[in-house]
Amino acid sequence: MRVVPWFLATSLLVAGPSLAAQHTTTIPAKAIATATQLRETALASHLGYDIAESLTTEVGPRLAGSEADARAVEWAQAKFKALGYDKVWLEEVRFPKWERRSEHGAVVGAHAQPLSLIALGGSPGGRVEGDVVRFADLASLEAVPAGSLAGKIAFIDFHMERARDGSGYGMGSKVRGSGPSAAARAGAVGYLMRSAGTDSHRNPHTGITHYADDITPIPSAALGAPDADQLTRLLARGPVRVHLALDCGWDGETVSHNVIGEIRGRSKPDEVVLIGGHLDSWDPGTGAIDDAAGVSLTMAAGALIGELKQRPARTIRVVAFANEEQGLYGGKAYAAAHLGDIRKHQIAAESDFGAGRIYGFRSGAPDYAQGAVKQIADVLAPLGIAHSPQEGGPGPDIGPFAAKGLAWASLRQDGTDYFDYHHTPDDTLDKIDPEALAQNVAAYAVFAYLAASADGDFGSEAKTVTPPSE
């Protein structure tokens, strides 16, 4: 027990309540009133949808490192400027370049028929043929002895569960991320998986895989759900042989950019509230819900704040992150570039879970700022958003900076049908409900404006933490 001198203890008792009150983060009543009006303005606005329509129509799919990715960077710069942002700039992001050219798969032999499949991001190209060995889950494949699948094609038939919070994707992404390496380690010449998705369409879901350093990568692809079912039925009748031909692979290093726009703050312009989404997408669809929606709704939220007669004290910074899909490269680059300014980052939130209505809000801020978090939650409540202090974590691109001490908030979207379209040809503009997107814009505008108006901070400081996963 630490002993405090009586004279110091007395002074602490006298000053204690005052010091505590000064340290408690609160939001002024005037800002609450402005945010309430801002919420209604945003709900009536079509700006978010218009921006999403522009990106998905004028650029389309934006595979990281592609020509379209470069056009997306130009688009984002121009859009920020057209929306009236005070400052717009680029920050370089480097990463390996993966290209998709073509893919084909088919059952050969007595029951010959084509398969609807797509190469996994990061897969090497190649033509392989072998008998298929089915596994119900990743653990079953990982348990087989090394070399036992020599000359075979491993197939994991894991069924992902539908959930509003997308929790079923955890194992689905592990099957995609770790399955190919497990198959290669067992000696397989190729890898197939039931897509990490919740639909029943012949639209296979792509996504990144990363091979272990101690194995030679093998051609790897995802099957559409009906084709996975078909393969399973064929296997019940006897041996099945599949031919797999992928033309894809890595092609050196390339450069893209985080695109950043700012609405400058009134009295504390060097302090920022960060919101954003990721600019890149996978290539089968037009990247509407993943993540044109996130980029567009945060751009719109910042623009609407910029139109207010009196701006918040702090700056609103919107980031369109580069290459989230293949390894959070934009988020990692941003964290590395701005670690020295972490205390100037008041709080951050990212939208990267589609365009469904937001239903929950929380923040990982310390106890002294939770009163302000509750004030924000109260203004969000008329949007159908509940204060849910135990649910949610920082978005993917916010994660690397949050792990270094950045304060974060989570605005939880309804993802019940998100994985019907995720990483498929069906990720297109018609999957965005304009009214739901307007609700998202309103929520992000309220959050960003109030956080930027707070008296006090939300706890950003350089430290190593383990934030909760989404």
ZAMARBA-927814 format. One record per residue (C-alpha): residue in three letters; x, y, z negated; residue number from 1. Coordinates in Angstrom, 1 decimal, decimal comma, padded with zeros to 4 digits. Layout:
! residues N
[node ALA [X Y Z] NUM],
...
//
This chain:
! residues 470
[node MET [000,0 000,0 000,0] 1],
[node ARG [001,4 003,4 001,0] 2],
[node VAL [001,5 005,9 -001,9] 3],
[node VAL [000,6 009,5 -001,0] 4],
[node PRO [001,8 012,4 -003,2] 5],
[node TRP [-001,1 014,0 -005,1] 6],
[node PHE [-000,7 017,4 -003,5] 7],
[node LEU [-000,8 015,9 000,0] 8],
[node ALA [-003,7 013,6 -000,8] 9],
[node THR [-005,7 016,6 -002,0] 10],
[node SER [-005,0 018,5 001,2] 11],
[node LEU [-006,0 015,5 003,2] 12],
[node LEU [-009,3 015,3 001,3] 13],
[node VAL [-010,0 018,9 002,0] 14],
[node ALA [-009,0 018,9 005,6] 15],
[node GLY [-010,1 015,3 006,5] 16],
[node PRO [-013,7 016,0 007,6] 17],
[node SER [-012,6 019,0 009,7] 18],
[node LEU [-009,8 017,0 011,4] 19],
[node ALA [-012,1 014,1 012,0] 20],
[node ALA [-014,7 016,3 013,5] 21],
[node GLN [-012,1 017,9 015,8] 22],
[node HIS [-011,0 014,5 017,0] 23],
[node THR [-014,5 013,2 017,7] 24],
[node THR [-015,3 013,4 021,4] 25],
[node THR [-018,7 015,0 022,2] 26],
[node ILE [-020,4 016,5 025,2] 27],
[node PRO [-022,0 020,0 025,0] 28],
[node ALA [-025,7 020,4 025,2] 29],
[node LYS [-025,4 022,7 028,2] 30],
[node ALA [-023,5 019,9 030,1] 31],
[node ILE [-026,2 017,4 029,2] 32],
[node ALA [-028,9 019,8 030,7] 33],
[node THR [-026,9 020,3 033,9] 34],
[node ALA [-026,3 016,5 034,3] 35],
[node THR [-030,0 015,9 033,9] 36],
[node GLN [-030,7 018,1 036,8] 37],
[node LEU [-027,8 016,7 038,8] 38],
[node ARG [-029,3 013,2 038,3] 39],
[node GLU [-032,6 014,2 039,9] 40],
[node THR [-030,8 016,0 042,8] 41],
[node ALA [-028,7 012,9 043,5] 42],
[node LEU [-031,7 010,6 043,4] 43],
[node ALA [-033,4 012,7 046,1] 44],
[node SER [-030,2 012,8 048,3] 45],
[node HIS [-029,4 010,5 051,2] 46],
[node LEU [-025,8 011,6 051,2] 47],
[node GLY [-024,4 008,3 050,0] 48],
[node TYR [-026,2 006,3 052,6] 49],
[node ASP [-025,2 008,7 055,3] 50],
[node ILE [-021,5 008,4 054,4] 51],
[node ALA [-021,8 004,5 054,4] 52],
[node GLU [-023,6 004,7 057,8] 53],
[node SER [-020,7 006,8 059,2] 54],
[node LEU [-017,9 004,5 057,9] 55],
[node THR [-019,5 001,2 059,0] 56],
[node THR [-020,6 002,6 062,4] 57],
[node GLU [-017,6 004,7 063,4] 58],
[node VAL [-014,9 002,4 062,0] 59],
[node GLY [-016,5 -001,0 061,4] 60],
[node PRO [-014,5 -003,8 059,9] 61],
[node ARG [-011,2 -002,6 058,3] 62],
[node LEU [-008,8 -005,5 057,8] 63],
[node ALA [-005,9 -004,2 055,8] 64],
[node GLY [-003,0 -003,2 058,1] 65],
[node SER [-005,0 -003,3 061,2] 66],
[node GLU [-005,6 -000,5 063,7] 67],
[node ALA [-009,1 -000,1 062,3] 68],
[node ASP [-007,6 000,3 058,8] 69],
[node ALA [-005,5 003,2 060,1] 70],
[node ARG [-008,7 004,8 061,6] 71],
[node ALA [-010,4 004,3 058,3] 72],
[node VAL [-007,7 006,4 056,6] 73],
[node GLU [-008,2 009,2 059,2] 74],
[node TRP [-012,0 008,9 058,7] 75],
[node ALA [-011,7 009,2 054,9] 76],
[node GLN [-009,5 012,3 055,2] 77],
[node ALA [-011,9 014,0 057,6] 78],
[node LYS [-014,9 013,0 055,5] 79],
[node PHE [-013,5 014,4 052,3] 80],
[node LYS [-012,8 017,7 054,0] 81],
[node ALA [-016,2 017,8 055,7] 82],
[node LEU [-017,8 017,3 052,2] 83],
[node GLY [-016,1 020,3 050,8] 84],
[node TYR [-013,4 018,7 048,7] 85],
[node ASP [-010,9 021,3 047,5] 86],
[node LYS [-007,8 019,1 048,0] 87],
[node VAL [-007,3 015,9 050,1] 88],
[node TRP [-004,1 013,9 050,4] 89],
[node LEU [-002,6 010,5 051,2] 90],
[node GLU [-000,4 008,2 049,0] 91],
[node GLU [001,5 005,5 050,8] 92],
[node VAL [000,8 001,9 050,1] 93],
[node ARG [003,1 -000,9 051,5] 94],
[node PHE [002,1 -004,6 051,8] 95],
[node PRO [002,6 -007,7 053,9] 96],
[node LYS [000,4 -007,8 057,1] 97],
[node TRP [-001,8 -010,8 057,7] 98],
[node GLU [-003,6 -011,2 061,0] 99],
[node ARG [-006,5 -013,3 062,2] 100],
[node ARG [-006,8 -014,2 065,8] 101],
[node SER [-009,0 -017,3 066,1] 102],
[node GLU [-010,2 -020,4 064,3] 103],
[node HIS [-011,8 -023,6 065,2] 104],
[node GLY [-012,8 -026,8 063,4] 105],
[node ALA [-014,7 -029,9 064,4] 106],
[node VAL [-015,5 -033,4 063,3] 107],
[node VAL [-013,9 -035,8 065,8] 108],
[node GLY [-014,8 -039,4 066,6] 109],
[node ALA [-018,1 -041,2 066,5] 110],
[node HIS [-020,0 -038,3 065,0] 111],
[node ALA [-018,2 -035,5 066,8] 112],
[node GLN [-019,6 -032,0 066,2] 113],
[node PRO [-018,3 -028,4 065,6] 114],
[node LEU [-017,9 -026,9 062,2] 115],
[node SER [-018,7 -023,3 061,2] 116],
[node LEU [-015,6 -022,2 059,3] 117],
[node ILE [-013,2 -019,2 058,8] 118],
[node ALA [-009,6 -019,1 058,0] 119],
[node LEU [-008,8 -017,9 054,4] 120],
[node GLY [-006,7 -014,7 054,2] 121],
[node GLY [-003,1 -015,6 053,8] 122],
[node SER [-003,4 -019,0 055,5] 123],
[node PRO [-000,8 -019,9 058,1] 124],
[node GLY [-001,8 -020,9 061,5] 125],
[node GLY [-001,5 -024,4 062,9] 126],
[node ARG [-003,3 -027,4 064,4] 127],
[node VAL [-003,8 -030,4 062,1] 128],
[node GLU [-006,0 -033,4 062,2] 129],
[node GLY [-006,7 -035,9 059,4] 130],
[node ASP [-009,2 -037,9 057,4] 131],
[node VAL [-011,2 -035,8 054,9] 132],
[node VAL [-011,0 -036,5 051,2] 133],
[node ARG [-013,8 -034,8 049,2] 134],
[node PHE [-013,5 -033,4 045,7] 135],
[node ALA [-016,3 -032,1 043,6] 136],
[node ASP [-014,2 -029,4 042,0] 137],
[node LEU [-010,7 -027,9 041,7] 138],
[node ALA [-009,8 -029,9 038,6] 139],
[node SER [-010,4 -033,2 040,5] 140],
[node LEU [-008,0 -032,2 043,3] 141],
[node GLU [-005,4 -030,9 040,9] 142],
[node ALA [-005,4 -034,3 039,1] 143],
[node VAL [-004,4 -036,4 042,0] 144],
[node PRO [-000,8 -037,6 042,2] 145],
[node ALA [001,8 -035,7 044,3] 146],
[node GLY [001,9 -037,2 047,8] 147],
[node SER [-001,3 -039,1 047,5] 148],
[node LEU [-003,1 -037,1 050,2] 149],
[node ALA [-000,3 -037,5 052,8] 150],
[node GLY [-001,8 -036,9 056,3] 151],
[node LYS [-005,2 -036,1 054,9] 152],
[node ILE [-007,4 -032,9 054,8] 153],
[node ALA [-008,6 -032,1 051,2] 154],
[node PHE [-012,1 -030,7 050,9] 155],
[node ILE [-013,5 -029,1 047,7] 156],
[node ASP [-017,3 -029,1 047,7] 157],
[node PHE [-017,8 -026,8 044,7] 158],
[node HIS [-021,2 -025,1 044,5] 159],
[node MET [-021,1 -021,5 043,2] 160],
[node GLU [-023,9 -020,4 040,9] 161],
[node ARG [-026,0 -017,3 041,5] 162],
[node ALA [-025,9 -014,7 038,7] 163],
[node ARG [-026,8 -011,0 038,3] 164],
[node ASP [-023,3 -010,3 036,9] 165],
[node GLY [-021,5 -012,4 039,5] 166],
[node SER [-020,0 -014,6 036,9] 167],
[node GLY [-020,2 -017,7 039,2] 168],
[node TYR [-017,5 -016,1 041,4] 169],
[node GLY [-014,8 -016,8 038,8] 170],
[node MET [-014,5 -020,5 039,6] 171],
[node GLY [-015,4 -019,9 043,3] 172],
[node SER [-012,4 -017,6 043,7] 173],
[node LYS [-010,2 -020,1 041,9] 174],
[node VAL [-011,2 -022,8 044,3] 175],
[node ARG [-010,1 -020,4 047,1] 176],
[node GLY [-007,0 -019,1 045,4] 177],
[node SER [-005,6 -022,3 044,0] 178],
[node GLY [-007,1 -025,1 046,1] 179],
[node PRO [-004,8 -024,8 049,1] 180],
[node SER [-001,7 -025,0 046,9] 181],
[node ALA [-003,1 -028,0 045,0] 182],
[node ALA [-003,9 -029,7 048,3] 183],
[node ALA [-000,4 -029,1 049,7] 184],
[node ARG [001,2 -030,3 046,5] 185],
[node ALA [-000,7 -033,6 046,9] 186],
[node GLY [000,6 -033,9 050,5] 187],
[node ALA [-002,5 -032,8 052,5] 188],
[node VAL [-001,9 -031,4 055,9] 189],
[node GLY [-005,0 -029,1 055,7] 190],
[node TYR [-007,5 -027,7 053,3] 191],
[node LEU [-011,3 -027,0 053,5] 192],
[node MET [-013,7 -025,6 050,9] 193],
[node ARG [-017,3 -024,9 050,6] 194],
[node SER [-017,5 -021,1 050,8] 195],
[node ALA [-017,4 -019,1 047,6] 196],
[node GLY [-020,9 -017,8 048,1] 197],
[node THR [-024,6 -018,3 047,1] 198],
[node ASP [-026,3 -018,3 050,5] 199],
[node SER [-027,4 -021,2 052,7] 200],
[node HIS [-026,4 -019,7 056,1] 201],
[node ARG [-023,9 -020,9 058,6] 202],
[node ASN [-021,8 -017,8 057,7] 203],
[node PRO [-018,6 -018,9 056,1] 204],
[node HIS [-017,0 -016,6 053,5] 205],
[node THR [-013,4 -015,6 053,9] 206],
[node GLY [-011,1 -014,1 051,2] 207],
[node ILE [-007,5 -014,2 050,1] 208],
[node THR [-005,5 -017,2 049,0] 209],
[node HIS [-002,0 -017,2 047,5] 210],
[node TYR [000,3 -020,2 047,9] 211],
[node ALA [002,5 -021,3 045,1] 212],
[node ASP [006,2 -020,7 045,7] 213],
[node ASP [007,2 -024,4 045,4] 214],
[node ILE [005,0 -025,6 048,3] 215],
[node THR [004,8 -025,3 052,1] 216],
[node PRO [001,6 -023,5 053,0] 217],
[node ILE [-001,0 -025,5 055,0] 218],
[node PRO [-003,8 -024,3 057,2] 219],
[node SER [-006,8 -023,5 055,0] 220],
[node ALA [-010,4 -022,5 055,8] 221],
[node ALA [-013,8 -022,1 054,2] 222],
[node LEU [-016,9 -023,8 055,6] 223],
[node GLY [-020,4 -022,4 055,8] 224],
[node ALA [-022,7 -024,0 053,2] 225],
[node PRO [-024,7 -026,0 055,6] 226],
[node ASP [-021,5 -027,3 057,2] 227],
[node ALA [-020,2 -028,3 053,8] 228],
[node ASP [-023,4 -030,2 053,2] 229],
[node GLN [-023,1 -031,8 056,6] 230],
[node LEU [-019,6 -032,9 055,9] 231],
[node THR [-020,6 -034,4 052,6] 232],
[node ARG [-023,5 -036,4 054,3] 233],
[node LEU [-021,1 -037,7 056,9] 234],
[node LEU [-018,6 -038,8 054,3] 235],
[node ALA [-021,4 -040,8 052,6] 236],
[node ARG [-021,6 -042,8 055,9] 237],
[node GLY [-017,9 -043,6 056,1] 238],
[node PRO [-014,5 -042,0 056,9] 239],
[node VAL [-014,6 -038,6 058,6] 240],
[node ARG [-011,8 -037,2 060,7] 241],
[node VAL [-011,6 -033,4 061,2] 242],
[node HIS [-009,5 -031,3 063,7] 243],
[node LEU [-008,6 -027,9 062,4] 244],
[node ALA [-007,0 -025,2 064,6] 245],
[node LEU [-006,2 -021,8 063,1] 246],
[node ASP [-004,4 -019,0 064,9] 247],
[node CYS [-003,5 -016,5 062,1] 248],
[node GLY [-000,6 -015,6 059,8] 249],
[node TRP [001,7 -013,1 058,3] 250],
[node ASP [003,5 -010,5 060,5] 251],
[node GLY [006,0 -008,5 058,5] 252],
[node GLU [005,3 -005,5 056,3] 253],
[node THR [003,0 -002,6 057,1] 254],
[node VAL [001,8 000,7 055,6] 255],
[node SER [-001,6 002,1 054,7] 256],
[node HIS [-002,7 004,8 052,3] 257],
[node ASN [-004,8 005,6 049,3] 258],
[node VAL [-006,9 008,5 050,4] 259],
[node ILE [-007,6 011,0 047,6] 260],
[node GLY [-010,0 013,9 047,4] 261],
[node GLU [-010,5 016,4 044,5] 262],
[node ILE [-013,2 018,7 043,3] 263],
[node ARG [-011,2 021,0 041,1] 264],
[node GLY [-012,2 021,6 037,5] 265],
[node ARG [-013,2 025,0 036,1] 266],
[node SER [-010,9 025,3 033,1] 267],
[node LYS [-008,8 022,1 032,9] 268],
[node PRO [-008,0 021,4 036,5] 269],
[node ASP [-004,9 019,3 035,7] 270],
[node GLU [-007,0 016,8 033,8] 271],
[node VAL [-009,0 014,3 036,0] 272],
[node VAL [-012,0 012,0 035,9] 273],
[node LEU [-011,3 009,3 038,5] 274],
[node ILE [-014,0 007,4 040,5] 275],
[node GLY [-013,7 005,5 043,7] 276],
[node GLY [-013,9 002,3 045,7] 277],
[node HIS [-011,7 000,5 048,2] 278],
[node LEU [-011,5 001,5 051,8] 279],
[node ASP [-010,3 -001,8 053,4] 280],
[node SER [-012,6 -004,8 054,1] 281],
[node TRP [-012,5 -008,3 055,5] 282],
[node ASP [-013,1 -008,6 059,2] 283],
[node PRO [-016,2 -010,7 060,0] 284],
[node GLY [-018,8 -008,0 059,1] 285],
[node THR [-018,5 -004,2 058,8] 286],
[node GLY [-017,6 -004,2 055,1] 287],
[node ALA [-020,9 -002,4 054,1] 288],
[node ILE [-021,4 -003,7 050,6] 289],
[node ASP [-017,7 -004,6 050,2] 290],
[node ASP [-016,9 -001,8 049,9] 291],
[node ALA [-018,2 001,0 052,1] 292],
[node ALA [-020,9 001,4 049,5] 293],
[node GLY [-018,4 002,1 046,7] 294],
[node VAL [-016,4 004,5 048,7] 295],
[node SER [-019,5 006,3 050,0] 296],
[node LEU [-021,4 006,6 046,7] 297],
[node THR [-018,4 008,0 044,8] 298],
[node MET [-017,6 010,4 047,6] 299],
[node ALA [-021,2 011,6 047,5] 300],
[node ALA [-021,2 011,9 043,7] 301],
[node GLY [-018,1 014,1 043,8] 302],
[node ALA [-019,5 016,2 046,6] 303],
[node LEU [-022,8 016,8 044,7] 304],
[node ILE [-020,8 017,9 041,6] 305],
[node GLY [-018,8 020,3 043,9] 306],
[node GLU [-022,1 022,0 044,9] 307],
[node LEU [-023,0 022,9 041,3] 308],
[node LYS [-023,0 026,6 040,4] 309],
[node GLN [-020,7 025,8 037,5] 310],
[node ARG [-018,3 023,0 037,9] 311],
[node PRO [-017,2 020,8 034,9] 312],
[node ALA [-014,0 021,7 033,0] 313],
[node ARG [-012,0 018,9 034,5] 314],
[node THR [-011,3 017,8 038,1] 315],
[node ILE [-013,2 015,0 039,7] 316],
[node ARG [-010,8 012,8 041,7] 317],
[node VAL [-012,2 010,3 044,1] 318],
[node VAL [-009,9 007,6 045,4] 319],
[node ALA [-010,5 005,4 048,5] 320],
[node PHE [-008,0 002,6 047,6] 321],
[node ALA [-006,0 000,7 050,2] 322],
[node ASN [-005,9 -003,1 050,5] 323],
[node GLU [-007,8 -004,2 047,5] 324],
[node GLU [-008,8 -007,4 049,3] 325],
[node GLN [-005,4 -009,0 049,6] 326],
[node GLY [-004,0 -008,2 046,2] 327],
[node LEU [-005,0 -004,9 044,7] 328],
[node TYR [-002,1 -003,1 046,5] 329],
[node GLY [-003,8 000,3 046,4] 330],
[node GLY [-004,7 000,0 042,7] 331],
[node LYS [-001,2 -001,1 041,8] 332],
[node ALA [000,4 001,6 043,8] 333],
[node TYR [-001,8 004,3 042,2] 334],
[node ALA [-001,0 003,0 038,7] 335],
[node ALA [002,7 003,1 039,4] 336],
[node ALA [002,6 006,5 041,0] 337],
[node HIS [000,6 008,1 038,2] 338],
[node LEU [001,7 006,3 035,0] 339],
[node GLY [003,5 009,5 033,9] 340],
[node ASP [000,2 011,4 034,1] 341],
[node ILE [-001,9 008,8 032,3] 342],
[node ARG [-002,9 011,2 029,5] 343],
[node LYS [-004,2 013,6 032,2] 344],
[node HIS [-006,6 010,9 033,4] 345],
[node GLN [-009,6 011,4 031,1] 346],
[node ILE [-011,4 008,2 032,2] 347],
[node ALA [-011,9 006,1 035,4] 348],
[node ALA [-014,6 004,0 036,9] 349],
[node GLU [-014,7 002,0 040,2] 350],
[node SER [-017,6 000,7 042,3] 351],
[node ASP [-016,8 -002,6 044,0] 352],
[node PHE [-019,7 -004,9 043,5] 353],
[node GLY [-022,1 -004,0 046,4] 354],
[node ALA [-025,0 -001,6 046,5] 355],
[node GLY [-027,4 -003,1 044,0] 356],
[node ARG [-029,0 -001,0 041,3] 357],
[node ILE [-026,9 -000,2 038,3] 358],
[node TYR [-028,4 -001,8 035,2] 359],
[node GLY [-025,7 -001,5 032,5] 360],
[node PHE [-023,1 001,0 031,3] 361],
[node ARG [-020,2 000,7 028,8] 362],
[node SER [-016,7 002,1 028,2] 363],
[node GLY [-013,6 000,7 026,6] 364],
[node ALA [-013,0 004,1 024,9] 365],
[node PRO [-011,9 004,1 021,3] 366],
[node ASP [-014,4 004,6 018,4] 367],
[node TYR [-013,9 008,3 018,2] 368],
[node ALA [-015,2 008,7 021,8] 369],
[node GLN [-018,1 006,3 021,6] 370],
[node GLY [-020,5 009,1 020,6] 371],
[node ALA [-019,8 010,7 023,9] 372],
[node VAL [-020,2 007,4 025,7] 373],
[node LYS [-023,7 007,1 024,0] 374],
[node GLN [-024,5 010,6 025,2] 375],
[node ILE [-023,7 009,6 028,8] 376],
[node ALA [-025,7 006,5 028,4] 377],
[node ASP [-028,7 008,5 027,2] 378],
[node VAL [-028,7 010,6 030,4] 379],
[node LEU [-028,3 007,4 032,5] 380],
[node ALA [-031,2 005,7 030,8] 381],
[node PRO [-034,0 007,2 033,0] 382],
[node LEU [-032,2 005,5 035,9] 383],
[node GLY [-033,0 002,1 034,4] 384],
[node ILE [-029,5 001,8 033,0] 385],
[node ALA [-029,0 000,3 029,6] 386],
[node HIS [-026,2 001,0 027,2] 387],
[node SER [-024,5 -002,5 027,1] 388],
[node PRO [-021,3 -002,1 024,9] 389],
[node GLN [-020,3 -005,7 025,3] 390],
[node GLU [-020,6 -006,3 029,0] 391],
[node GLY [-018,3 -005,3 031,8] 392],
[node GLY [-014,7 -004,2 032,4] 393],
[node PRO [-012,7 -001,9 034,7] 394],
[node GLY [-013,1 -002,4 038,4] 395],
[node PRO [-010,4 -004,3 040,4] 396],
[node ASP [-008,4 -001,3 041,5] 397],
[node ILE [-008,7 000,4 038,1] 398],
[node GLY [-007,5 -002,8 036,4] 399],
[node PRO [-003,8 -002,3 036,9] 400],
[node PHE [-003,9 001,2 035,4] 401],
[node ALA [-006,3 000,1 032,7] 402],
[node ALA [-003,8 -002,6 031,7] 403],
[node LYS [-001,3 000,3 031,1] 404],
[node GLY [-003,7 002,2 028,9] 405],
[node LEU [-006,1 004,1 031,2] 406],
[node ALA [-009,5 004,7 029,6] 407],
[node TRP [-012,2 003,1 031,7] 408],
[node ALA [-016,0 002,8 032,1] 409],
[node SER [-018,1 000,1 033,8] 410],
[node LEU [-021,4 000,8 035,6] 411],
[node ARG [-022,8 -002,7 036,2] 412],
[node GLN [-024,5 -003,3 039,4] 413],
[node ASP [-027,1 -006,0 040,1] 414],
[node GLY [-025,2 -008,6 042,1] 415],
[node THR [-027,9 -011,3 042,4] 416],
[node ASP [-027,6 -011,4 046,1] 417],
[node TYR [-024,1 -009,9 046,5] 418],
[node PHE [-022,5 -013,3 047,2] 419],
[node ASP [-025,0 -014,1 049,9] 420],
[node TYR [-023,1 -011,6 052,1] 421],
[node HIS [-019,7 -011,1 050,5] 422],
[node HIS [-016,8 -011,6 053,0] 423],
[node THR [-019,2 -012,8 055,8] 424],
[node PRO [-020,5 -011,5 059,2] 425],
[node ASP [-023,6 -010,6 057,2] 426],
[node ASP [-021,9 -007,8 055,3] 427],
[node THR [-023,5 -005,1 057,4] 428],
[node LEU [-025,3 -001,8 056,8] 429],
[node ASP [-028,8 -003,2 056,8] 430],
[node LYS [-027,9 -004,9 053,4] 431],
[node ILE [-027,8 -001,5 051,7] 432],
[node ASP [-031,0 -000,2 050,3] 433],
[node PRO [-030,9 003,6 050,6] 434],
[node GLU [-032,9 004,1 047,4] 435],
[node ALA [-030,7 001,7 045,4] 436],
[node LEU [-027,6 003,5 046,7] 437],
[node ALA [-029,0 006,9 045,7] 438],
[node GLN [-029,5 005,5 042,2] 439],
[node ASN [-025,8 004,6 042,2] 440],
[node VAL [-024,8 008,0 043,4] 441],
[node ALA [-026,9 009,6 040,6] 442],
[node ALA [-025,3 007,3 038,0] 443],
[node TYR [-021,7 008,1 039,1] 444],
[node ALA [-022,4 011,8 039,4] 445],
[node VAL [-023,8 011,9 035,8] 446],
[node PHE [-020,9 009,8 034,5] 447],
[node ALA [-018,2 011,8 036,2] 448],
[node TYR [-019,7 015,2 035,4] 449],
[node LEU [-020,3 014,5 031,7] 450],
[node ALA [-016,9 012,9 031,2] 451],
[node ALA [-015,3 015,9 032,9] 452],
[node SER [-017,3 018,2 030,6] 453],
[node ALA [-016,5 016,5 027,3] 454],
[node ASP [-014,9 018,2 024,3] 455],
[node GLY [-012,2 015,7 023,5] 456],
[node ASP [-010,8 012,7 025,3] 457],
[node PHE [-011,6 009,0 025,9] 458],
[node GLY [-008,3 007,6 024,8] 459],
[node SER [-006,0 007,3 027,8] 460],
[node GLU [-002,4 006,8 026,7] 461],
[node ALA [000,6 004,7 027,8] 462],
[node LYS [000,3 001,3 026,2] 463],
[node THR [000,0 -002,3 027,2] 464],
[node VAL [-003,5 -003,7 026,8] 465],
[node THR [-005,6 -006,6 028,2] 466],
[node PRO [-008,9 -005,1 029,4] 467],
[node PRO [-011,9 -007,3 029,8] 468],
[node SER [-012,5 -008,8 033,2] 469],
[node GLU [-015,6 -007,8 035,3] 470],
//
